[in-house]
Amino acid sequence: MMREKIYRLKNFVAEHKWILLIVLALFLERFYAGYTLGITYNIQSDDMSYVKSGIEFANTGRITMHGVLSAQIMPGMPVLLGGLSLMFGEGRMLWFAMKILWWFMGSLSAFFVYKIVTMYLPKGFGLVATFGFFVVDFVWMDNVILTETPFMLCFCIMIYATLMMAKNKSYFWPCAIFYMLALMFKANIAIYPLFAMCYLFMKKYDLKTFAKQCVILASMVLCFVIPWSIRNYKHYDEFIPLTWGSGNPMLLGTYQGHGYPSDDQLDYATNVDKVAEEKFQKYYDENGELEEDYLAKYIDLETDGIKAKYRLKEWAKNDFRSLFESYVIIKPASMLDDVFYWHTLWNVDWAEIFKLRKLDACLCAFIILLSFYLKKYRKEIGFLAFLYAGNIYVYAMTFAFDRYAATLMPIRFVIVGMGCYLIICALHRLLDIVGKEKQ
């Protein structure tokens, strides 16, 4: 048995030696960035709240955010960081453990991007697809304890498993498992099965198998949603199947684009404050005091949602065209080349990466068109483009933000890797045409 395992390991290393070297190089790059920034480096934002929530979960078993009991986030980060806290304590060793895990997850994402491309093309094209992970914004991101890094790994594995399902239905299990894990970090991924369904239908997936797997996935989701909803109802007296707090990014999004109403034009006292007072009256006692301290954050963010809906209503009434342009064109377009990079590392400026993103976005658009023109990998690249655009619009309908766009970039890396092959095919076809014309 032991010999067989060693033999399989040797075969795996021999088969994947180049991508394993790239993964190692990515890890070392992140390690060096961690050395440069400092092991306890943080941005004093959500990252510190996540770390504190992990420590709190390890000590009490409570899911908290910003220091209070919460359902603003999914439980993935508190549970993951809480597990590390149980093993490594609450000091410097915890920071070492978190950073090493984040470096590893960020590097491993490249392996699955490689695996996606090499499902269809030679290994060289898969290696090209991983080069984007060397860009400094991804290195920096993997040194900040946020949801982006673990979510991105789950997202890459989920896409790989979805594409493999069209060849082997047993890949449903890794797809379902990593879908659930991704959901534990970001609630926005809840709609992913709709994208997967469209792709599998295009590939003429067996309908009976698909129906059974839908029932299994729905059961898995309910196994989480039911107890989580009961927990949330107990604390907030509301049905909250995933998270609350979306009102804040929705509100911020109403200040993006052009033509949005200015605050001095609107009656917030009547249409927001009064409405919120009536809606949340049940949380106050007879003395006008909140029954629980954690409700203050909940009410604050839910009030943001009321304000956002009011602003959108007034915006649509006063200038529907600018509202349409902002949400359908301007905000989604801004996310195409947004760069999540809030600290200058190794003297690499944000503007340099921004230029690279614009170039990459243009290249991806060209490759998508080229795949349909050449009639090669249209379903696969079409699925990736649809998944990317769909998620961009999901985010843009609330708040167009560089953090949200960052985790979708591996899709573009895959498209570029496959696109290198398509460009070569196009050049060969062009040379054939030129050769025939000369004859």
C-alpha positions as CSV (number, residue, x, y, z in Angstrom):
1,M,0.0,0.0,0.0
2,M,2.8,2.4,1.0
3,R,4.7,1.6,-2.2
4,E,1.6,2.2,-4.3
5,K,1.1,5.7,-2.7
6,I,4.8,6.6,-3.3
7,Y,4.5,5.4,-6.9
8,R,1.3,7.5,-7.5
9,L,3.0,10.6,-5.9
10,K,6.1,10.2,-8.1
11,N,3.8,9.9,-11.2
12,F,1.8,13.0,-10.1
13,V,5.0,15.1,-9.6
14,A,6.5,13.9,-12.9
15,E,3.3,14.7,-14.8
16,H,2.8,18.1,-13.1
17,K,6.4,19.2,-12.4
18,W,6.2,22.5,-14.3
19,I,3.0,23.7,-12.7
20,L,4.2,22.6,-9.3
21,L,7.3,24.7,-9.8
22,I,5.1,27.6,-10.7
23,V,3.0,27.1,-7.6
24,L,6.2,26.9,-5.5
25,A,7.5,30.1,-7.1
26,L,4.1,31.8,-6.4
27,F,4.3,30.7,-2.8
28,L,7.9,32.0,-2.4
29,E,6.9,35.3,-4.0
30,R,4.1,35.7,-1.4
31,F,6.4,34.7,1.4
32,Y,8.9,37.4,0.3
33,A,6.0,39.9,0.2
34,G,5.0,38.8,3.7
35,Y,8.6,39.4,4.8
36,T,8.6,42.8,3.2
37,L,5.3,43.9,4.7
38,G,5.7,42.2,8.0
39,I,3.9,39.1,9.3
40,T,1.2,41.1,11.2
41,Y,0.6,43.4,8.2
42,N,-3.1,44.4,7.9
43,I,-5.1,47.2,6.4
44,Q,-7.1,48.0,9.6
45,S,-10.4,47.2,7.8
46,D,-12.6,44.1,7.5
47,D,-9.4,42.0,7.8
48,M,-9.0,42.8,11.5
49,S,-12.7,42.3,12.2
50,Y,-12.3,38.8,10.6
51,V,-9.3,38.0,12.7
52,K,-11.1,39.1,15.9
53,S,-14.2,37.2,14.8
54,G,-12.1,34.0,14.5
55,I,-10.6,34.5,18.0
56,E,-14.1,35.1,19.3
57,F,-15.5,32.0,17.7
58,A,-12.6,29.9,19.1
59,N,-13.4,31.3,22.6
60,T,-17.2,31.4,22.6
61,G,-18.5,29.7,19.5
62,R,-20.3,32.9,18.5
63,I,-20.3,34.3,14.9
64,T,-19.4,38.0,15.3
65,M,-18.3,40.9,13.1
66,H,-17.1,44.3,14.1
67,G,-17.1,43.2,17.7
68,V,-20.8,42.2,17.9
69,L,-23.0,39.2,17.2
70,S,-23.7,39.2,13.5
71,A,-25.1,37.7,10.4
72,Q,-23.5,40.3,8.3
73,I,-21.0,37.7,7.1
74,M,-21.2,34.0,6.3
75,P,-19.6,31.8,8.9
76,G,-16.6,30.7,6.8
77,M,-14.1,33.2,8.1
78,P,-14.9,32.9,11.8
79,V,-14.8,29.1,11.6
80,L,-11.6,28.9,9.6
81,L,-9.7,31.5,11.6
82,G,-11.2,30.1,14.8
83,G,-9.8,26.7,14.0
84,L,-6.3,28.3,13.5
85,S,-6.7,30.2,16.8
86,L,-7.5,27.0,18.7
87,M,-4.2,25.5,17.3
88,F,-1.9,28.6,17.4
89,G,-3.4,30.9,20.0
90,E,-4.1,34.6,19.6
91,G,-0.6,36.1,19.1
92,R,2.2,36.1,16.5
93,M,2.0,32.4,15.9
94,L,-1.7,32.9,14.7
95,W,-0.5,35.5,12.3
96,F,2.2,33.1,10.9
97,A,-0.4,30.4,10.5
98,M,-2.9,32.7,8.8
99,K,-0.4,34.2,6.4
100,I,1.1,30.8,5.4
101,L,-2.4,29.4,4.7
102,W,-3.3,32.5,2.6
103,W,-0.1,32.2,0.6
104,F,-0.8,28.5,0.0
105,M,-4.4,29.1,-1.1
106,G,-3.5,32.0,-3.3
107,S,-0.7,29.9,-5.0
108,L,-2.9,26.8,-5.3
109,S,-5.6,28.8,-7.3
110,A,-3.1,28.9,-10.1
111,F,-2.9,25.0,-10.2
112,F,-6.6,24.8,-10.9
113,V,-6.5,27.5,-13.6
114,Y,-3.8,25.4,-15.2
115,K,-6.0,22.3,-14.8
116,I,-8.9,24.0,-16.5
117,V,-6.9,25.0,-19.6
118,T,-5.1,21.6,-19.9
119,M,-8.5,19.9,-20.0
120,Y,-8.6,21.0,-23.6
121,L,-5.1,22.1,-24.6
122,P,-1.4,21.2,-24.2
123,K,0.3,22.0,-20.9
124,G,2.2,25.1,-22.2
125,F,-1.1,27.0,-22.6
126,G,-2.1,26.1,-19.1
127,L,1.2,27.4,-17.8
128,V,0.7,30.7,-19.6
129,A,-2.7,31.1,-17.9
130,T,-1.1,31.1,-14.5
131,F,1.2,34.0,-15.2
132,G,-1.4,36.5,-14.0
133,F,-1.0,35.3,-10.4
134,F,2.5,36.7,-10.4
135,V,1.2,40.3,-10.8
136,V,1.8,42.2,-7.6
137,D,-1.8,43.0,-6.8
138,F,-2.5,39.3,-6.3
139,V,0.6,38.9,-4.2
140,W,-0.5,41.8,-2.0
141,M,-4.1,40.4,-1.8
142,D,-2.8,37.1,-0.5
143,N,-1.1,38.9,2.4
144,V,-4.3,40.4,3.6
145,I,-6.7,38.3,5.7
146,L,-9.9,38.8,3.7
147,T,-12.4,36.5,2.1
148,E,-11.0,37.0,-1.4
149,T,-8.2,34.4,-1.2
150,P,-10.1,31.4,0.1
151,F,-13.1,32.2,-2.0
152,M,-11.0,32.5,-5.1
153,L,-9.5,29.0,-4.5
154,C,-13.0,27.5,-4.0
155,F,-14.2,29.4,-7.1
156,C,-11.4,28.0,-9.3
157,I,-12.0,24.4,-8.1
158,M,-15.8,24.8,-8.6
159,I,-15.3,26.0,-12.2
160,Y,-12.9,23.1,-12.9
161,A,-15.3,20.6,-11.5
162,T,-18.2,22.1,-13.5
163,L,-16.3,21.7,-16.8
164,M,-15.3,18.2,-15.8
165,M,-18.9,17.2,-15.1
166,A,-19.6,17.4,-18.8
167,K,-17.0,14.6,-19.2
168,N,-17.5,12.7,-15.9
169,K,-20.7,13.1,-13.8
170,S,-18.8,12.0,-10.6
171,Y,-17.2,15.5,-10.6
172,F,-20.6,16.7,-9.2
173,W,-19.3,16.0,-5.7
174,P,-16.2,18.2,-5.7
175,C,-18.4,20.9,-7.5
176,A,-21.1,20.7,-4.8
177,I,-18.6,20.6,-1.9
178,F,-16.6,23.6,-3.1
179,Y,-19.8,25.5,-4.0
180,M,-20.9,25.1,-0.3
181,L,-17.4,26.2,0.8
182,A,-17.5,29.2,-1.5
183,L,-20.9,30.1,-0.1
184,M,-19.5,30.0,3.4
185,F,-17.2,33.0,2.4
186,K,-19.4,35.0,0.0
187,A,-23.2,34.8,-0.2
188,N,-23.1,36.3,-3.8
189,I,-22.1,32.9,-5.2
190,A,-25.5,31.5,-4.3
191,I,-26.6,31.9,-8.0
192,Y,-23.7,29.9,-9.4
193,P,-25.8,26.7,-10.1
194,L,-27.8,28.7,-12.7
195,F,-24.6,29.4,-14.7
196,A,-23.5,25.7,-14.3
197,M,-26.9,24.6,-15.4
198,C,-26.7,26.6,-18.7
199,Y,-23.3,25.1,-19.5
200,L,-24.4,21.5,-18.8
201,F,-27.5,21.9,-20.9
202,M,-25.4,23.1,-23.8
203,K,-23.2,20.0,-23.3
204,K,-26.4,17.8,-23.4
205,Y,-25.9,16.6,-19.9
206,D,-28.1,13.7,-18.9
207,L,-31.4,15.1,-17.5
208,K,-32.1,12.3,-15.0
209,T,-28.7,12.6,-13.5
210,F,-29.0,16.4,-13.5
211,A,-32.4,16.2,-11.6
212,K,-30.9,13.8,-9.0
213,Q,-27.9,16.1,-8.5
214,C,-30.1,19.1,-8.1
215,V,-32.0,17.4,-5.3
216,I,-28.8,16.5,-3.6
217,L,-27.4,20.0,-3.9
218,A,-30.6,21.5,-2.7
219,S,-30.5,19.2,0.3
220,M,-26.9,20.2,1.1
221,V,-27.9,23.9,0.9
222,L,-30.9,23.4,3.2
223,C,-28.8,21.6,5.7
224,F,-27.0,24.9,6.2
225,V,-29.8,27.4,5.5
226,I,-32.3,25.9,7.9
227,P,-30.2,26.0,11.1
228,W,-28.6,29.2,10.0
229,S,-32.0,30.8,9.4
230,I,-33.3,29.6,12.8
231,R,-30.2,31.1,14.5
232,N,-30.8,34.4,12.7
233,Y,-34.5,34.5,13.4
234,K,-33.8,33.9,17.1
235,H,-31.5,36.9,17.2
236,Y,-33.2,39.3,14.7
237,D,-36.8,38.1,14.6
238,E,-36.5,38.1,10.8
239,F,-36.0,35.4,8.1
240,I,-32.4,35.8,7.0
241,P,-31.3,32.7,5.0
242,L,-27.8,34.0,4.2
243,T,-26.7,37.5,5.4
244,W,-28.0,40.9,6.2
245,G,-26.1,44.1,5.5
246,S,-26.4,44.3,1.7
247,G,-28.1,47.7,2.1
248,N,-24.8,49.4,2.7
249,P,-23.1,48.5,-0.6
250,M,-26.5,49.1,-2.3
251,L,-26.5,52.6,-0.8
252,L,-22.9,53.3,-1.8
253,G,-23.7,52.1,-5.3
254,T,-26.3,54.9,-5.6
255,Y,-23.5,57.4,-5.6
256,Q,-21.7,55.8,-8.6
257,G,-22.2,56.6,-12.3
258,H,-23.7,59.9,-13.2
259,G,-27.0,61.8,-12.8
260,Y,-27.7,60.4,-9.3
261,P,-29.7,62.7,-7.0
262,S,-27.8,64.8,-4.5
263,D,-28.6,64.4,-0.8
264,D,-29.9,68.0,-0.4
265,Q,-32.7,67.3,-3.0
266,L,-34.2,64.4,-0.9
267,D,-36.4,64.2,2.1
268,Y,-34.6,61.5,4.2
269,A,-36.4,62.4,7.4
270,T,-39.8,61.4,6.0
271,N,-38.8,58.6,3.6
272,V,-36.0,57.0,5.5
273,D,-35.8,57.9,9.2
274,K,-39.5,57.7,9.8
275,V,-39.9,54.4,7.8
276,A,-36.9,52.9,9.7
277,E,-38.3,54.0,13.0
278,E,-41.6,52.2,12.4
279,K,-40.0,49.1,10.9
280,F,-37.5,48.6,13.7
281,Q,-39.6,49.7,16.6
282,K,-40.0,46.1,17.8
283,Y,-36.3,46.0,18.8
284,Y,-36.7,48.8,21.4
285,D,-38.0,48.4,24.9
286,E,-40.5,50.8,26.6
287,N,-37.7,53.2,27.5
288,G,-36.6,53.5,23.9
289,E,-33.4,51.5,24.5
290,L,-32.3,48.6,22.2
291,E,-32.9,45.2,23.7
292,E,-29.5,43.9,22.6
293,D,-26.4,45.9,21.6
294,Y,-25.7,43.9,18.4
295,L,-29.0,45.1,17.0
296,A,-27.6,48.7,16.5
297,K,-25.4,47.5,13.6
298,Y,-28.2,45.5,12.1
299,I,-30.6,48.5,12.2
300,D,-27.9,50.8,10.8
301,L,-27.2,48.7,7.8
302,E,-30.8,47.8,7.1
303,T,-31.6,51.6,7.2
304,D,-29.0,52.0,4.5
305,G,-31.1,49.6,2.4
306,I,-34.2,51.7,2.9
307,K,-32.2,54.8,2.0
308,A,-30.8,53.1,-1.1
309,K,-34.2,52.1,-2.3
310,Y,-35.5,55.6,-1.8
311,R,-32.6,57.1,-3.7
312,L,-33.1,54.6,-6.6
313,K,-36.8,55.4,-6.7
314,E,-36.2,59.2,-6.9
315,W,-33.3,58.7,-9.4
316,A,-35.6,56.7,-11.7
317,K,-38.3,59.3,-11.4
318,N,-36.0,62.2,-12.2
319,D,-33.6,60.8,-14.7
320,F,-34.2,57.2,-15.7
321,R,-31.8,57.3,-18.6
322,S,-28.8,58.2,-16.3
323,L,-29.9,55.4,-13.9
324,F,-30.0,52.9,-16.7
325,E,-26.6,54.0,-18.1
326,S,-25.0,53.9,-14.7
327,Y,-26.2,50.4,-13.7
328,V,-26.0,48.8,-17.1
329,I,-22.9,50.4,-18.6
330,I,-20.8,52.6,-16.4
331,K,-20.6,50.6,-13.1
332,P,-20.1,47.2,-14.8
333,A,-17.5,48.6,-17.2
334,S,-15.6,50.2,-14.3
335,M,-15.1,46.7,-12.7
336,L,-13.4,45.3,-15.9
337,D,-10.1,47.0,-15.1
338,D,-10.5,47.8,-11.4
339,V,-7.4,46.8,-9.4
340,F,-7.6,45.6,-5.8
341,Y,-4.2,47.0,-4.6
342,W,-4.3,49.5,-1.7
343,H,-0.6,49.4,-0.8
344,T,2.4,50.0,-3.0
345,L,4.6,46.9,-2.9
346,W,8.1,46.7,-4.3
347,N,7.6,50.2,-5.9
348,V,5.0,48.8,-8.3
349,D,2.5,51.6,-8.9
350,W,-1.3,51.0,-9.1
351,A,-1.4,52.8,-12.4
352,E,0.9,50.2,-14.0
353,I,-1.3,47.3,-13.0
354,F,-4.4,49.3,-14.2
355,K,-2.9,49.6,-17.7
356,L,-2.2,45.8,-17.7
357,R,-5.9,45.2,-16.7
358,K,-7.2,47.3,-19.5
359,L,-5.0,45.5,-22.0
360,D,-6.1,42.1,-20.6
361,A,-9.8,43.1,-20.8
362,C,-9.4,44.0,-24.5
363,L,-7.5,40.8,-25.1
364,C,-10.2,38.7,-23.5
365,A,-12.9,40.4,-25.5
366,F,-11.0,39.7,-28.7
367,I,-10.5,36.0,-27.7
368,I,-14.2,35.6,-27.0
369,L,-15.1,36.9,-30.5
370,L,-12.3,34.8,-32.0
371,S,-13.6,31.6,-30.4
372,F,-17.0,32.1,-32.0
373,Y,-15.4,33.0,-35.4
374,L,-13.2,30.0,-35.4
375,K,-15.9,27.8,-33.9
376,K,-13.5,26.4,-31.3
377,Y,-14.3,26.0,-27.6
378,R,-17.3,28.2,-28.0
379,K,-19.3,26.5,-25.3
380,E,-16.4,26.6,-22.8
381,I,-15.3,30.2,-23.4
382,G,-18.9,31.2,-23.7
383,F,-19.7,29.7,-20.3
384,L,-16.7,31.5,-18.8
385,A,-17.6,34.8,-20.4
386,F,-21.2,34.4,-19.2
387,L,-20.1,33.5,-15.7
388,Y,-17.8,36.5,-15.6
389,A,-20.2,39.0,-17.0
390,G,-23.1,37.7,-14.8
391,N,-21.1,38.1,-11.6
392,I,-19.9,41.5,-12.7
393,Y,-23.5,42.6,-13.0
394,V,-24.5,41.0,-9.7
395,Y,-21.9,43.1,-8.0
396,A,-22.5,46.2,-10.0
397,M,-26.2,46.2,-9.1
398,T,-25.1,47.1,-5.6
399,F,-21.6,48.6,-5.4
400,A,-18.9,48.4,-8.1
401,F,-15.8,47.7,-6.0
402,D,-12.3,46.6,-6.8
403,R,-12.3,43.9,-4.1
404,Y,-15.4,42.2,-5.7
405,A,-13.8,42.2,-9.1
406,A,-10.5,40.7,-8.0
407,T,-11.8,37.1,-7.4
408,L,-13.3,36.9,-10.9
409,M,-9.9,37.5,-12.6
410,P,-9.0,33.8,-12.8
411,I,-11.7,33.4,-15.4
412,R,-9.9,35.9,-17.5
413,F,-6.6,34.1,-17.0
414,V,-8.2,30.9,-18.3
415,I,-9.6,32.8,-21.3
416,V,-6.1,34.2,-22.1
417,G,-4.5,30.8,-21.8
418,M,-7.0,29.3,-24.2
419,G,-6.9,32.4,-26.3
420,C,-3.2,31.9,-27.0
421,Y,-4.1,28.7,-28.8
422,L,-6.9,30.4,-30.7
423,I,-4.6,33.2,-31.9
424,I,-2.1,30.6,-33.2
425,C,-5.0,28.9,-35.0
426,A,-6.1,32.2,-36.5
427,L,-2.6,33.0,-37.7
428,H,-2.3,29.6,-39.3
429,R,-5.6,30.1,-41.1
430,L,-4.5,33.6,-42.2
431,L,-1.2,32.2,-43.6
432,D,-3.1,29.5,-45.5
433,I,-5.4,32.1,-47.0
434,V,-2.4,34.3,-48.0
435,G,-0.6,31.2,-49.4
436,K,-3.6,30.2,-51.6
437,E,-3.9,33.7,-52.9
438,K,-0.3,33.8,-54.0
439,Q,-0.8,30.5,-55.9
